[in-house]
Amino acid sequence: MASDGVVLACPPGGKWGRKRVGIDRLHFASWNVGTLTSKSIELVQALYRRNVNIACIQETKWVGAKAREIDGYKLWYSGGTRAKNAVGILVEKELTDRVVEVRRNSDRIMSIKLVLGAIVLNVISVYAPQMGLTDDIKKVF
């Protein structure tokens, strides 16, 4: 990243250009995606169009606790063994080197910690139990 906060960036499927990235102006989003299977590129394109730097996503339905690169963003996710629920956090590629900690508490709660100069930013993605689930599941949550 250049010292003035300007980096070269290429939108998914687009042309190279200049994009301003600064820690004084971050855009966040939260999105219930229903499922991320075969929709990850479409999601990243929507985030790029809306200038979103960090996005919390719920109901990815991906199994495991992993990270992967998706067309200019890095996705950390946490999912159980039943391919239900699952949460994730997408971070724009220019900010991924500032991520110092990833915590996966369950398939419904995860967080990341970013160091942005003198600021420490904690981003938490949570997917609360739905109305139709039992009280026992809600109490465990």
C-alpha positions in Angstrom: 0.0 0.0 0.0 1.3 3.4 -0.8 1.9 5.9 2.0 -0.8 8.2 0.7 -3.4 5.5 0.9 -3.8 5.0 -2.8 -3.3 1.5 -4.3 -3.8 -0.1 -7.6 -7.0 -2.2 -7.6 -8.8 -4.3 -10.1 -12.5 -4.9 -9.7 -13.7 -8.4 -10.4 -13.9 -8.7 -14.1 -13.0 -5.0 -14.5 -10.2 -2.7 -15.6 -7.3 -1.7 -13.4 -7.6 1.7 -11.8 -6.7 3.7 -8.7 -8.7 3.2 -5.5 -8.4 5.1 -2.2 -7.9 2.9 0.8 -7.7 4.7 4.2 -8.3 3.5 7.7 -10.2 6.7 8.4 -13.0 5.7 6.1 -14.0 2.0 6.2 -17.3 0.6 4.9 -18.9 -2.4 6.6 -21.7 -4.7 5.7 -23.6 -7.6 7.2 -25.3 -10.1 4.9 -27.4 -13.3 5.4 -26.4 -15.1 2.2 -28.6 -18.2 2.6 -25.7 -20.2 1.2 -22.4 -19.3 -0.2 -22.1 -22.3 -2.4 -21.5 -21.1 -6.0 -22.3 -17.5 -5.0 -19.0 -16.3 -3.6 -17.9 -14.4 -6.8 -21.3 -12.8 -7.1 -21.1 -11.7 -3.4 -17.6 -10.2 -3.8 -18.7 -8.3 -6.9 -21.6 -6.8 -5.0 -19.3 -5.8 -2.1 -16.8 -4.2 -4.5 -19.6 -2.2 -6.3 -20.7 -0.9 -2.9 -17.1 -0.1 -1.7 -17.4 -2.5 1.2 -14.0 -3.1 3.0 -15.2 -5.6 5.6 -18.4 -7.8 5.5 -19.8 -10.2 8.0 -21.8 -13.0 6.4 -24.2 -15.4 8.0 -25.6 -18.8 6.9 -22.8 -19.6 4.6 -23.5 -23.4 5.2 -19.8 -24.1 4.6 -18.3 -26.8 6.8 -14.9 -26.3 8.6 -12.8 -23.5 10.0 -10.7 -22.2 7.1 -9.7 -19.2 5.1 -9.7 -18.7 1.3 -9.0 -16.0 -1.2 -12.0 -14.9 -3.3 -11.3 -12.4 -6.1 -9.7 -9.5 -4.1 -11.1 -10.4 -0.7 -10.1 -12.9 2.0 -12.8 -14.9 3.7 -12.4 -16.5 7.1 -15.3 -18.8 8.0 -16.5 -21.1 10.7 -19.0 -23.9 10.1 -20.2 -27.0 11.9 -20.3 -30.5 10.6 -23.9 -30.5 9.5 -23.6 -27.8 6.7 -26.0 -25.6 8.6 -25.6 -22.1 9.9 -21.9 -21.0 9.6 -20.6 -17.5 9.7 -17.7 -15.7 8.0 -15.9 -12.4 7.6 -14.7 -11.0 4.3 -11.8 -8.5 4.3 -10.6 -6.5 1.4 -7.2 -7.7 0.3 -5.5 -4.4 1.1 -6.5 -4.9 4.8 -5.7 -8.6 5.2 -2.1 -7.9 6.4 -3.6 -5.9 9.3 -5.6 -8.9 10.6 -3.7 -10.1 13.7 -6.2 -12.6 15.2 -9.0 -14.8 14.1 -11.3 -16.5 16.7 -13.9 -19.1 15.7 -16.1 -19.6 18.8 -18.7 -21.8 17.0 -20.6 -22.1 13.8 -22.6 -19.1 14.9 -19.9 -16.7 16.3 -16.5 -15.6 15.1 -14.4 -12.5 15.3 -11.3 -11.0 13.8 -9.0 -8.3 15.2 -7.3 -5.7 13.0 -4.6 -3.3 13.9 -5.1 0.0 12.0 -2.3 2.3 13.2 -3.1 3.2 16.8 -6.6 1.7 16.5 -7.5 -1.9 17.3 -10.7 -2.9 15.6 -12.7 -6.0 16.6 -15.2 -7.3 14.0 -17.7 -9.9 15.2 -20.0 -11.9 13.0 -22.9 -13.5 14.8 -25.8 -15.6 13.5 -28.5 -15.9 16.3 -30.8 -18.9 16.5 -34.1 -18.4 14.5 -37.5 -18.2 16.1 -38.5 -21.8 15.2 -35.6 -23.4 17.1 -36.0 -24.9 20.6 -35.4 -22.9 23.8 -32.5 -25.3 24.6 -30.6 -24.3 21.5 -31.2 -20.6 22.2 -30.0 -21.0 25.8 -26.7 -22.7 24.6 -26.2 -19.8 22.2 
